[in-house]
Amino acid sequence: MKVEEVLARLQALAEELEIPAEEEEWVLGLTTSRSGSEVRTLAVVLAGDFLPPGEIVERLFPLLEDPDVEVRTATAYAMAEVVQEIESLDLLNASESALQLGDEEGISPDKAREVVRELISLISSATTEPTVRFGALCSLGPLGYMAEIEPRIREFMRSKDPEARVAALQSAAFSGMSEIWQHDVIAALGDNDEYVRAAAALTAGRLGLEAALPYLESMTLEATGDEQFSATLSSFLLVSEDNWSDLSAQLALRGVPGDVITEACEMAEILAEPEDEWDGESP
């Protein structure tokens, strides 16, 4: 099969709500194939979506040392599911003997610590490629309270690179800790970069920051593009639906198309799902 045909097949699978079981091994095989960077990267992204955390560690974690930077970047973002599992099961504080793994998909405490140490090493090293650092930082969000991680997130939030600031906001969104990041997120709503503002809006929605409502309302009414509009309106709805009638009336007066509003409402429903995760791309 030609590379173009493989890519087309992968892209078709990416549009499916659930990848058929019979296709999973084919996708996994492509992650370590010689099919080229684009194919392998997309295969890693798809595998990160359907593999349980334990298998992500087994099948994808080694790819953090892959020679291809795009593959390493996709792998770093795929670790988000693993870190969420580590945090929710408190595996960093568990002992091997105390942990009773219920099935073969489990992650041992030793492996959990290895994953977290590697991700921290990636965000701490000046020689790590920026996109890989961004992916690792985003994935470490659920552990953003740790002394080794919180300062790094703040460092990235102060970066001159907009992509670094977006990564830091994504990481904060995954943390679920509104009290730690409220000030930083609200400040980022006024960033001079539109993608950073959109990421800040999504993070405000994820964290349920009621203090951000006036900013989200203003940004929604002043949005200049559909993507920014969707990000701000969906976040507004996530934080509070109580003021929706007033805002919807103002949007109608401004002639905002109904399909654009519907798309934003659908995004809010997707973001409200706890298992939903960002894919590492700018909003």
C-alpha positions in Angstrom: 0.0 0.0 0.0 1.4 3.4 -1.0 2.1 6.0 1.7 -0.7 8.2 0.4 -3.2 5.4 0.7 -2.0 4.6 4.2 -2.5 8.2 5.2 -5.9 8.3 3.7 -6.9 5.2 5.6 -5.6 6.6 8.9 -7.3 9.9 8.4 -10.6 8.1 7.7 -10.1 6.2 11.0 -9.4 9.4 12.8 -12.8 10.7 11.8 -14.5 7.6 13.4 -16.0 7.8 16.8 -14.4 4.5 17.7 -11.7 2.6 15.8 -12.8 -0.9 14.9 -10.9 -3.6 17.0 -9.7 -5.3 13.8 -7.9 -2.1 12.8 -6.1 -1.5 16.1 -3.1 -3.9 15.5 -2.6 -2.4 12.0 -2.4 1.1 13.5 -0.1 -0.1 16.2 2.2 -1.7 13.6 2.5 1.6 11.8 3.9 3.3 14.9 7.2 1.5 14.5 7.1 0.9 10.7 9.2 2.5 8.0 6.3 4.3 6.5 7.6 7.8 7.1 7.2 10.5 9.8 3.6 11.6 8.9 2.2 8.1 8.9 3.9 7.1 12.1 2.9 10.3 13.9 -0.7 9.9 13.0 -0.6 6.3 14.0 0.7 7.3 17.5 -2.0 9.8 17.9 -4.7 7.3 17.0 -3.1 4.6 19.2 -3.1 7.0 22.1 -6.8 7.4 21.7 -7.8 3.7 21.8 -5.1 2.1 24.0 -5.7 1.9 27.8 -3.1 3.6 30.0 -1.2 0.4 30.8 -0.8 -0.5 27.1 0.2 3.1 26.2 3.1 2.7 28.6 4.0 -0.7 27.1 3.5 0.1 23.4 4.1 3.9 23.1 6.3 5.0 26.0 9.5 3.7 24.3 8.8 6.0 21.4 9.8 9.0 23.5 13.4 8.0 22.4 12.5 7.7 18.7 14.8 9.5 16.3 11.8 11.3 14.7 10.8 14.5 16.5 7.3 14.4 15.3 6.8 10.9 16.6 8.3 11.9 20.0 6.0 14.9 20.1 2.9 12.8 19.5 4.1 10.3 22.1 4.6 13.0 24.7 1.0 14.2 24.2 -0.2 10.6 24.4 1.2 10.3 27.9 -1.7 12.5 29.2 -3.9 9.4 29.7 -1.2 7.7 31.6 -0.5 10.6 33.9 -4.2 11.0 34.6 -4.3 7.3 35.6 -1.2 7.7 37.8 -2.7 10.7 39.6 -6.1 9.2 40.1 -4.7 6.0 41.5 -2.0 7.8 43.5 0.6 5.5 42.0 3.6 7.7 42.8 3.0 7.1 46.6 2.1 3.4 46.2 4.5 0.4 46.7 4.7 -2.6 44.4 3.7 -4.9 47.2 0.7 -2.8 48.3 -0.8 -2.4 44.8 -3.2 -5.1 43.6 -3.5 -4.8 39.9 -6.9 -5.8 38.8 -6.0 -6.6 35.2 -3.1 -6.7 32.7 -3.8 -3.1 31.7 -2.6 -1.8 35.1 0.5 0.4 35.6 2.9 -0.6 38.4 4.1 2.2 40.8 7.7 1.7 39.6 6.6 2.2 35.9 4.5 5.2 36.9 7.5 6.8 38.5 9.6 6.1 35.5 7.1 7.7 33.2 6.8 10.8 35.3 10.6 11.1 35.8 11.0 10.9 32.0 8.4 13.6 31.3 9.9 15.9 33.9 13.3 15.3 32.4 12.0 16.3 29.0 10.5 19.6 30.2 13.6 20.4 32.2 16.2 19.9 29.5 17.1 22.8 27.3 18.2 20.4 24.6 14.7 18.8 24.2 12.9 20.0 21.1 10.2 22.6 21.9 7.3 20.6 20.6 8.3 17.6 22.7 8.6 19.8 25.8 5.2 21.2 25.1 3.7 17.7 24.8 5.4 16.5 28.0 4.3 19.7 29.9 0.7 19.3 28.7 0.6 15.6 29.8 2.0 16.5 33.3 -1.0 18.8 34.0 -2.7 16.5 36.5 0.5 16.5 38.6 0.8 20.3 38.4 0.8 20.6 42.1 4.2 18.9 42.4 7.3 21.0 43.3 9.1 19.7 40.2 6.3 20.6 37.8 4.4 23.8 39.0 7.4 26.1 38.5 7.9 24.7 35.0 4.3 25.5 34.0 4.7 29.0 35.3 8.0 29.4 33.4 6.3 28.4 30.2 3.4 30.8 30.9 5.9 33.6 31.0 7.7 32.5 27.8 8.0 34.8 24.8 6.9 31.8 22.6 3.1 31.8 22.1 3.2 28.0 21.6 4.9 27.6 25.0 2.2 29.7 26.7 -0.5 27.6 25.0 1.1 24.4 26.3 1.3 25.8 29.8 -2.4 26.7 29.7 -3.3 23.2 28.4 -1.3 21.7 31.3 -3.2 24.0 33.8 -6.5 22.9 32.3 -5.7 19.2 32.9 -4.7 20.0 36.5 -8.2 20.7 37.7 -6.8 23.1 40.2 -8.6 26.4 39.7 -7.3 28.0 42.8 -3.7 27.6 41.7 -4.1 28.9 38.1 -7.0 31.4 38.3 -4.9 34.5 38.2 -2.6 33.2 35.4 -5.5 32.1 33.2 -7.4 35.3 33.6 -4.2 37.3 32.7 -3.8 35.1 29.6 -7.3 36.0 28.4 -5.8 39.4 27.6 -2.7 37.9 25.8 -1.7 39.6 22.5 -1.7 36.2 20.7 -5.2 35.0 19.5 -4.3 31.3 20.0 -3.1 32.0 23.6 -6.3 33.8 24.3 -8.4 30.9 22.9 -6.4 28.4 25.0 -6.9 30.6 28.0 -10.6 30.7 27.3 -10.8 26.9 27.0 -8.8 26.5 30.2 -11.1 28.9 32.1 -14.0 26.7 31.0 -12.3 23.5 32.0 -11.5 24.9 35.4 -14.9 26.5 35.8 -13.5 29.9 36.6 -16.5 32.1 37.4 -14.2 35.1 37.8 -13.5 34.8 34.1 -17.1 35.2 33.0 -17.0 38.9 32.2 -13.9 38.4 30.1 -15.4 35.4 28.3 -18.6 37.3 27.5 -16.6 40.3 26.2 -14.4 38.0 24.1 -17.3 36.2 22.7 -19.0 39.4 21.6 -15.7 40.7 20.1 -14.5 37.5 18.5 -13.1 38.0 15.0 -13.0 34.3 13.9 -15.1 31.2 14.3 -12.4 29.3 16.2 -12.0 32.0 18.8 -15.8 32.5 19.0 -16.3 28.7 19.6 -13.6 28.6 22.3 -14.9 31.6 24.3 -18.6 30.8 24.0 -18.2 27.1 24.8 -16.1 28.1 27.8 -18.7 30.6 28.9 -21.4 27.9 28.8 -19.1 25.5 30.8 -18.7 28.1 33.5 -22.3 29.3 33.7 -25.4 28.7 31.7 -27.4 31.0 33.9 -26.5 34.1 31.8 -26.9 32.4 28.5 -30.2 34.0 27.6 -28.8 37.5 27.8 -25.7 36.6 25.8 -27.6 34.8 23.1 -29.9 37.8 22.7 -26.8 40.0 22.2 -25.3 37.5 19.7 -28.6 37.5 17.7 -28.6 41.3 17.5 -25.0 41.1 16.1 -26.2 38.7 13.4 -24.1 35.7 14.5 -25.1 32.7 12.4 -27.1 30.0 14.2 -24.8 27.2 13.0 -21.8 28.9 14.5 -23.6 29.2 17.9 -24.6 25.5 17.6 -21.1 24.4 17.0 -19.9 26.3 20.1 -22.6 24.6 22.2 -21.6 21.2 20.9 -18.0 22.0 21.8 -19.1 22.8 25.3 -20.8 19.4 25.6 -17.6 17.7 24.4 -15.3 19.6 26.8 -17.7 18.7 29.7 -16.8 15.1 29.2 -14.0 14.2 31.7 -12.3 11.7 29.3 -12.0 14.2 26.6 -8.5 15.5 26.0 -6.7 18.0 23.7 -4.6 16.6 21.0 -1.8 19.1 21.5 -2.7 21.3 18.6 -3.5 25.0 19.1 -7.2 25.7 19.5 
